Amino acid sequence: MNHPCSIEKPFRTYPISSLNIPCWFVGLLFVSGFLKAEPHVVGYERFDDGAVLYSELGCANCHGGSAVEVPRKGPNLAALSLRVRKEWVADFLKDPENGRKGSTMPHMFDGIPEAERETAITDVMAWLGTRPTKLKIRAQRHTNAEAGSAMYHEKGCGACHAATPDFISPHGKLEKFENAISHPDFRKKTDVKGLAYFLGNISTFRPDGRMPHIQLLPEEASDIAAHLWDDQASVPDTKFDVRTWTKADFDAIKRGGEWVNKLNCASCHDGLSEQKAALIKPISSGAGGGCLSDEPAEGRPFYDLSEKQRKSLVAFLKSEKQTSDDDGKLTLAAMNCYACHERDGIGGPVVETNSFFIGDEGLGDSGRLAPPLTGVGHKLKLEWIESVFSGTEGSRVRDYVKTQMPKYPAQAKKMAAWLSKIDSNPDATPIAKVEDLEAGQKLLGIHGGVNCITCHRWEERASLGIQAMDISNLDQRLQPSWFREYLLNPASYRPGTLMPPLWPGGKSMVPDVAGGDAETQIGAIWNFIKNGEGVPEGFPDRASGAFELIPKDRPIIQRTFLNKVGTKAILVGFPGEVNIAIDGASGQPALVWKGKFFDGYDTFFTRAAPFGDPLEEEVFEFEKSTAPMRFRGYELDEKGNPTFLRSEDGLEVSERFSGEDGKLVRTIRWAEGGAEPAKPIHPVGVEFETKATDRAITFTYFSK
């Protein structure tokens, strides 16, 4: 089975005589561009800037002179023998295109005389096998490739990599992404547990941030690895595990280390040498020599550059090079931040990737796309930017956006300081200092205010409408001067935002609060967010238990989202404090408990209601049934007791529930003729009595 994320060896590595394919197909491959061997640098392909190419091919590591804030580095090679197959590494060193189409790794061995080349690679492999191996890579007991596919396509991988061909997003089938970064053939490169370990620890092995570190739980990383590896088994097959490389000869290891030093591998890969080689002045005359030569030479990296790439590098070398990235364009292009984010009208998802970004459609594009980076160093406080890059818990405020902001812990402090510096705005108008907490509390609310809580959450309280981000802690994240600018003109920051201009033209629409002055009102809102106590005016009174559902004379039936049941839960509370939850997908009982029933606040007032729980801690789960069932609705008798209807392989079955003196009575009936229904399931840990009659059986729970 050909996995959609694997690649075949490029055509140029095979003699045509060994390929059992028609000549017209070979020609088609050339026309389609599949055999393109030049390095694939997304930032260059998108923006055609030789400065980005110079950085991302690692030229600056030897020659210096790049304005990109975060240097491009090769991966950390620690514990390679535990993570990557030896044969794959050997093929990769012979020709990086063997490992991944469009690899930016140069051909380091092509300049070595052919008689020595194979031995040199073997010796370097021997040396690589000695790299630190103190890792414990444990496999998860179970994996789910289907769940991994969903996460791969939702969490942000699709911003850079191609989608699985048969994947269909909520916005329809995805466009073919010609500029996607290819995957290696994972089956040849690694095993599921090695790939999962890499996905869960990307910052360890790719600290330069070009491969972003999306934060994953171990089981999530394993599921995505199973998807990429195309392992459909729930328990990974260990016969495909990476085996520890065989121990090499001491002399071979020594020679390999000498080759590593001679080839200056430490310029790109950290941790290989204590000494850093001196910078080498680049040849600016172009293709006539140096690394831009179209012929390999010993001791010099060789790139299969396209003519366009070579010309771009020559133009860059001849130009008056900038020494710092003061507008952010080079660094954001090099790190491919533009794949998700727009800044100053540049970047953001392209047509082919836009459908990958999903979230709360009720918030428009703001509910599914990453926020703009325009002026982000002026927008956010330095400490908050650093926490976002570090992946600090609590730094993710848009939980309704499925695509996750990766973390870059090795670069967090540097990136935060750089963005704050280049976006500094000392001339920004400061926010008015207002001490009136009562005015801010009123303005945030719906009773004579500007109705912020209609759309925005406040701490644990859901908004009254769409569920935009929590605004109770904005003072911890935002610069007050930026907050002022945004409130006066939200569309200037994010065109198309659902956030309305509440002070159009700088004029207040609430004349009777804080003197009707826009600047004073904005200052009062900021002051309450920062220093106020309590909540904005207009939230329903939840603290008093006003929305607790209490069955008195008749049962109460409530549909909701419930933990351990799902999105189709049907709750029934009976007088006498006995309650049950039905799984509306199958019509089977799922939970039972005694005592308080349910709080309906979130169900009533939250547009995207969170999953709730019963109001008691002691809740009993029913056994699981594998019998195929179809829920067919329910009926109520004159006392309000429900009878749930379902079909079991054509057999019509009904279950009536009632509460009697603190006991739950359940009667199952089935149609005359045919088979009996599936064996009834019961709540674990609850005693019951049984009474059977013709085509009916009654269970009484909590009978003792």
N, C-alpha and C positions, 0 to 999 in steps of 0.2 A: 504493500500500500504506500503510495507516495504522499507524504505529509505536505500540506500546503506551505509550511514554514521551512522546509528543507530545500537545499539547492543542489543542483548537479554540478559536477566539475566543469569549469569553463572549457569551451571547445578547443582552445589553443593548446591544451595539455594532452590531447589525444591525437594520435595519428589517424587520419581519415580511414585508412585501411582497416582499423580495428573497430570502426563503428558500423553497425548493421542498420544504417538508416539511409533513406534515399537522398540523393544530392539536392533535390528541391527543398527538402526540409532544412539541410545545412544552410542553404541560401536564405531561407526564411529566418533562421536564427540571427544571421548577420543583419538582415533588414530590421528585425525587431529590436536590435540593440542588446539582446541578451548576453552577447559575448563581449560587451564593453568591459575592458580590463582596467580602465583608469580608476584611481581612487575616488570614492563617492563621499563628498563632503557636502552635507545638506545645506549648510549656511552659504557655501559658495554657489551651489546649484541654484539656490533661490535668489541670491542677491548679486552674484557675479562680481565678487570683490576679491582681488588677489591678496589683500591683507588677511582675509579669513582663511584662504587656502594656505598661506605662509604659516599661519598659526597652527592650523589643524593637521597639516602634514608633519608637524614636529620640527619644521625648519628652524624655528626660533630656539629650540632646545640646544642646538649646536651653534647657531649664528647670532642669536639675540635679535633685538630690534622689533619685537611685536608689541603692539599696543593693547592686545587682548588681555584683560585683567587677570584671567585664570589660565595659566599655562596648560597647553595640551600635553598629556602624559600617556604613556602606555600603561597597560594593566599591571597590577601587582602580581608577581609570579610565584608568590609563596604557596606552598603545598600544591603545586601544579600536579604532582604525581597522584594526588588523592582526588583530583577534581576533573582532570582532562585525560582522555586516552592518549597514550604515547604515540600511536600511529597517526593520530590527527595532528599532533604538534609537529611531528616530523614532516608531514605533507605540507603543513602551514609554513614551516621554515623554508622548505624548498621553493614554495610559491604561495604567498599569502592569499592569492585568489582561490587556491584549493580549499582554504578554510572558510572564506566568506566573500561573496561577490562584492566588489567595491571596497575591499579592505584598504585602510590607510597605512597599514604596515608596509614599509619599503622592502624591496628584495635586497636582503643583506648579504646573501651568499653568491649572487650571480657574477660578481666580479672576481671571485676566487677561481683559479684554474680548475677546469672540470675534473682533473685527476685528483685534486685535493678536496673538492667540494663535498662529496658524500661523507668522507671521513670527518671533515670539519663539523657538519651537521650532526653526525653521530656523537662526536665529542661534546658539542654544546648540549645535546640531549642528555648525555651522561651527567653533565654539570647541573642542568635544570632539575634532574631527579633528586639532587641533594638539597634543594631549597627547603626552608623550614617546613616541616610536615606536622606540627603539633596542632592539628585540627581534629575535632571529633564530629564527623559528618554523619548524622543519624537520619535514617529514613523514617517518614511518617508511616504508620501502620496501614493507613488507607489513603487512597487518592481518588479524586473525582475529576476526570478530564473535562466533563461537560461543565461543571461549576468553574473549572479553570478557564475554559473558553469564555464564559460570561465575564469573569473578572478581567481577563486579558483585554477584552474589547471595551470594558467600561472604565477601568481604573486609569487609563491614559496611554497604554502601550501603542494604541492605534494612531497617536499623534505623530509617531516616528516610523513605526513599522506597518507593514501591510496587514490587512484583515485576513482572516481565514476565508477562502473563497466562498464558502456556503453560509457565512455569517450574515444575518439580516438584522440591522439595527432597528430601533423603534421608528426611525425616519426612513426606513426602506433599505434596499440593498445598496451597499457602499460602492462608490466609484472606484475604478482601478487607480491605484496610487503609484504613479511612475517614479516618484522621487522617494519612495519608501526605502528605509535602511533594511537591507536584507538580513535574514538570520543565517547562521551556519546550519549545516545538517547536524542537528542535535544528537541524532542517533549515532553518528560517527564521532562526535566530539566528546560526549559525556553521558552520564546516566541520570535517571530522574532525581535521585537524592543529591547528586553533585550540582545539578542545575538548580534544584530547589534551594540548596545552601547558598549558591551564588545570588539568586533572586532575593533572598532574605538578608544578604550581607553585601549588597552591591558597593556601598561606600568603602568597604574594606579592600575590594579588588579593583574598583574603578574610582579612585578618590578625586580625579579631576572633574567629575560631574558630567562628562559627556554622555555616559550612561546613567540617567537619573535614578535615584534610589526611591522607588515607591514603597512606602511602608506596608509590609505584609505580615500577617500572622504566619507561623510555620506551616499550618495546614493550608493557608491560602497560597503560599509560595509553592508547596508541593502540588496543589491542584493545577496551578498555572504551568508548572514544570511538566506535569503529566499531559497537559494539553499540547504544549510545544513539542514534547517528545512523542506525541501520539500514542500514549500508553492508556488504553481504554480499560485495563483491568483495575479493579478496586484495590488490589494488593500488587504493588510493583513487582515485576519479575526480576529476581536477583541474578539470573544468569547473564544479564546484560550489564552488570555492575562494572564500573571502572576498577581495574585491579592495580594494586601498587606496582609501580615500575620495577623491573628487575634491577638488582644492584649492579652498578657498573664498575669497571676496572678503575683503580686509583689513578693510573696514568692518563686514562681517557678523561676522567673528571678534571684533572689538572690541566690538560690541553684545552678542554672545554672552557675552563675559567679564563685561560689566556685568550681564547678567541672572543669571549665576551668583552674583555678589556680592549682587545684590538679593534673590535667592531664598534666600540663606544656605546654599548647597549645601555649603560647607566645614564646616558643623556636623556633617554625617554622613560626608562623603567627605574623607579626609585628602589633603593635597598640592595642594589647589585654591587655597589662599590663605595668605599669610604671617600674616594677622591672624585672630584668633579673635573672633567676635562675643561681646559680653557676654551672660551668661545672662538670660533673660527670665522674670519671675515668672509662673507659670501661673495661669490663672483657675480657682479651686477651686469656683466655683458650679455648674459642670456644663455642660449642653448649651446654656446661654444665650449662650456666646461663645467666642472663642479657637478653638483647633484642634478642640475638641469640637463646634463648631457643625455643624449639618446642612446648611449652605450654604457654598460656597467663597468665599474672599475673596483679593484680590491680595496677594501677599507672604506668604501663610500656607499651610502644608501642609493638604491636605484629605484625610481618610480616609473611605472607605465603611465606617464602623463598623456592626456589628450593634447592636441595642438592648442586648443583653447586654454587649457590649464597652464601649459608652458608659457604661452604669451601673457597670461594674466600675472604669472609669477615674475616674468621679466619686467613687465610694466611696473609692478610693485617695487622691485629692486631698484629700478631706475628713478622712482618717484622720490619726492621729499616726504619721507615717512613720518606719520604722526607718532608721538612718543607716549600719548595717553589717550584713553578712550573716554572723552569728556561728554559725549552724548549717548554712550552705551551701545551704539549700533554694532560695533565689531564684536564685543563680548557676547551680547545677546544672540547675534547670528552664529557665532562660533559654538556656543553652548546649546543652540537650537531652542532657546526660550521662545522664539517667535513661532514655534510650532503650535503653541497654546495661547500665547499672550500677544496682544497688540500694544504698541507703544508709539506715540506721536504719529499715528496713522499708518504705521508699518507693522506687518506681521499679522499674527492670528491664524486660526485654522484656515486651510485652503479648501476648495470645493470638495476634493477627494477625501478629506478627513473630517469635515464639519459634522457629518452624521455620527461620528464616534462620540461626540460630546452630548451626554444626556443628563437629565436632572429633573428639577421641578419645572415642568412646562408652564405652570401657572405664573411663574416669574419672568416669562419670556426668555430671551437669550441670557439675561442675567442669572437665570436659574440653572443654566447648563454650561455656559462658557466661562473660562478663566477670566478674572478681572483684568482690565488694562494695567500696563506698567507705566503709563504716562505719569511722570512726576512722582513715582512711588516712593522715592527717598524723601520727598517733601510731604507726602501723604502719611506715611507711617513713621512711628518713632523708631529710633535706631535699635533699641532693645527688642522691639517686636519683630523687626525685619530679621534680626539675628535668630530669634526663636523660630520663625517660619523656615528659614534655611536649615536650622538645626533639627527641625521636625519635633520640637518640644510639644509635649502633650498639652492640648488646649489651644494650640496655635491655628488649628483648622476651624474657621468660623463659618464656612459655607458647606455645611454637611449635606445640603440638598444637591450639591454638584457631585455627580458620580466620579468624574475625573479628579484624581487626587494630585495635590501639589507634592512633588517629590521633596526629599530632603537632601541637603548638600552639607553634611556636618564639617567636612574638611575645609570648606570654603565659606562657611557661614559668617564668621567674624569679618573676613576680608570683603565679601560681597556686600554685607550690610554697611560697612564703613564707606565703601566705594559708591554705592547708590545714594547714601545720605549726602555724600560730598557733591556728586555731579548734579543732584536735584535740589541742592540747598537753595532756599528762596528767602534770603534775609529781608527782602523788600515786601514780603507778604503782609497784608493788613492783619494785625493781631485781633483776636476775638475779644469782644467787649467783656470786661470784668463786671459781672452782675452777681450780687449776693442774694437776690430774691429767689429762694428755693421754691416757694409756692407757685410763682409764675411759671417756672420751668416744668413743674409737675403738671400744671394745668395744660400748658402748651403741648406736652407730649401726649396727652390724653384725648378723649373724644367728647368731653363736656366743655365746649367752648375753646378747644385747643386746635391744633393742626392735624390731629388724628394719626400720629405716628404709630400707635399700637394697633391701628387697623391692619397694617401690613407687617409690622416688625414684632418679633418676640421680645419679651422682657424677662431675663433670667429663665426660670423654669416655666413661665407662663406663655402659652401659645398666643399668637396674635388673634385678632378677631376675624381676619380674612386670610389672605395669602400669607405663607410662612417665610417671610424674609428674615435676614439674620438678626440675631440678638443685638439690641442697641444699648443694653444696660451697662456694658463695659467698654464703650467706644473710647473713653478717655485713656484706657490702657494701651490702645492701639494707634489712635489717630493723633496727628498734630492738630492742635486747636485751630490754627490759621487755615489749614486745608479744610477742616470741617466747615468752617464759615463759608469758604469759597464754594464748596459742594452744595450746601443748602441753598445758596443764592442762585446757583445754576447747575443742577445735576447733569443735564445733557451735555455740558461742556466736557465732562469727564467721561461719560459713557453714553454716546448717542443712542437713542432708542430705549433708554432705561424707562422702567415703569414708575420710577420716582418722580413725582410731579414737582414743578417749580412752586414751592409754597410761599415764596416771597417774590413774585414776578416783578421784574424791574426794580428790585430792592424795596418793594412796598409790602407792608404787612396786610394780610387779609383778616387779621384778628385785632380790631382796633381797641378793644376794651381790656387787653392784657399788656402789662408793662408799657403803658402809654402808647401802644400801637407802633412802636419803633422797631424796625426790623433788626437792627444791630443789637438792641437790648434784648429782644426776644431770643435771638440765636445764642447770645451769651447766657441767658437764663436757662435755656435747654442744656447747654454744656455744663453749667454749674450743677444742675440737678443730677445729670448723669454721673458727674464726678463726686459730688458731695451729698446728694440727697438720700433720704431714707424713705422706705415705702415704695409704692408703685404709681405709675401715671394713673390719672383718673379715667375710669370707664371699664376696667376689668371686672368681669362678674365676680361676685363674692364667693371664692372657693374655700377660704379658710374656715368658714362657718359650717361647712358640710352641706351647703344648700343644694348641691347637685348629687348628693348620695341618693341612690335609688333604694327605697325601702318598701318592700311588698307588705301591704296591710290586709286589705279585704280580698284582693285578687292577685294572681301571679303577675309579675312584670316580665315582659319579653323584650330584650334589647339586642340588636345586632351591633357588632363592633369588631375591632381588631384585638385579638387576645393572645398573649404569649402562651406557647405550648398548644395552641389551637390553630391560629392562622388568621387570615383576612376575612374569613366567612363564618366567624363564630356567632352562634345564637345563644344568648344567655337567658336563663329562666330562673327568676327568684320567686320562691313560694312563701306565703305567710307561714310563720313558724321557723324562719331562718334556716331553710334548706334550699340549696341552689345547685344548678347544673349548667354545664356548657356543652353545646352540641356543635360538632364539626359540620358546617353547612355544605361542605364538599361531598361528604359521604352520607350524612344523616345519622351518623353514629355518635353516641355520647363520648365526650372527651375528658371532662373534669367534673368533680362534684365536691362540694364543701358545705360546711355549716357555719352559721353566723351571719355577719354583714355581707351584703350582696355585691354592689358595684357602684363606683363613682362615675357619673356620666359626663363630667366636665369636658374632658378631651374629645369625647365622641361628639358632643354638642357644639363645641366652640373652636375646635381645631380643624382647619380645612384638610390638612394631611395628618389625620389623627395618628398619634404614636400607638404602639401596641400597649394595651393595658393589662391589668392583673386583677383578680378578685380582691376584695377588701379584707381577706383573712390570710394568714400565713400558712395554715394547715389546709392544703388542697390535695385531693386524691386524684391521681391520673388513672384513666381506664386503660386496660390492656390494649395492645395494638391488634388490629384485625387486617388480614391480607385479602379477605373475601371481596370480590368486585361488587361495588354498590353504587347506586345512583339516587341522590336525594330528590324527592318529588314534592317538597313543600311541607306545610303543616296546617292543621285545623285546630280550632279552639272550641271547647264545649261551653255550656252556659255559665260555668264557674270560671272560665278563662284558662283551664288546664289544657296544655297543648298535646296533640297527637302528631308525631312526626312520621312522614310517609317516605318510603324508599322502595326501590326494586332491587332484587338480588337475582341476577341471571334469569329475569323474566318473572320471578316470584314476587308478588306484592306483599310488603310487610309494613306493619304500623307499630309504633311504640308510643304509648300514652304515659305521661308523667304527671304525678300530683304530689303535693306535700300534705301529709296527715300526721299531726301531733309531733312534728319534728322529725318525721321519717320521710324518706323518698320512696314512693311507690312507682314501679315501672312495669307496665304490662305490654308484652309483645304478642301480636296477633298476626296470622298469615292466612292467605286465601285457601279455600277448600281445594283439595286435590294437589297433585304434584309433590315436589320434595319439601322437606322442612327447611327453614331458614338456616343461615350460618350459625355456628355455635356462638351464643351470646358472650360478649366481653363484659368484664366487671371492674370496678375501681379497686386498685391494689391497696390492701390494708383496711378495707371496709367490710365488716361482717354483714351478711344478709340472709334472709329467709326466702324459700322458694315454694311456689304453689303452681302446679300444672293442671290444665284442663284440656279439652279437645281444641286443638289449633290455637292455644294460648298458654302463656306462661307468665307468672307474676313474680317479681323480685321486690322485696322490701329491704331497703338499705338503712343503716343506722338503727337496726331493729333491737339492739341491746344497749 
